[in-house]
Every structure is written in C-alpha cells, then in structure tokens.
Amino acid sequence: MPAQRSESERRSIAALAYILGPLTGVICILACRDDQYVRFHAWQSLLLGAFVALAVVALDAVPLLGLGMVFFLFLGAGLLTLLLMWQAYSGRWFVLPLLGDVALEIVNPDRARE
C-alpha cells in the first residue's frame, strides 16, 4: 500500500526532482509511482536534462562559437531549473512547451488529451 504524503511533502519532492536533472528525476519516478504530480515534474526534469545533454553534444561540434553557446545554454538551463523548482514547490503543473507535453502524456495519457 502506498504511503500517503502531505501536500507540502509532495510539492517538496516534485521540486527536488529538478535538482540533479535526470538523476533525481529517475529517483522520484521510481520512489513516487503513485503520485502523478511528482511523476510529471520528475519526467519533465528528466526530459529537460536529456534535451540539454543533446544540445551540448550538438554545440560541441561547432568550433569556438559552440563553447560560448554552451555557456549560455547552461546559464539558461540553470535559470529555467530554478523557475521549474519554484513552480513545482508552489503546486503548479508548469508545462514546458513540447517537453512538458511529453511528460504529461507519459504520466497520464487521458489528461494530456483533454
């Protein structure tokens, strides 16, 4: 039987899903299989981390200019992560374009179609 968590605890776990990107995302997905709110934020964190990793690999192929672009990518990703953590802690289903839609579809296919 799944343990019941308080609303504050759920929001805290959802915010923590973003701290180390895919690593904490996977941990939260596995630890909170029964909680759609936490799983949504964990999947969104995992997908965002994967997107940033792919973008770094792509930018690495661009000589000189790519290095500067990677810096700004990390800066933007860091600021976005802080925003997502705040939204998750505030209890909001903050859905990123594309990545958030995929996360919603994974967590609850019926809700994503509404």
Salt bridges, closest charged atoms under 4 A:
GLU7 OE1 - ARG10 NH1 2.66
ASP34 OD1 - ARG5 NH1 3.67
ASP35 OD2 - ARG10 NE 2.58
GLU105 OE2 - ARG113 NH2 3.31
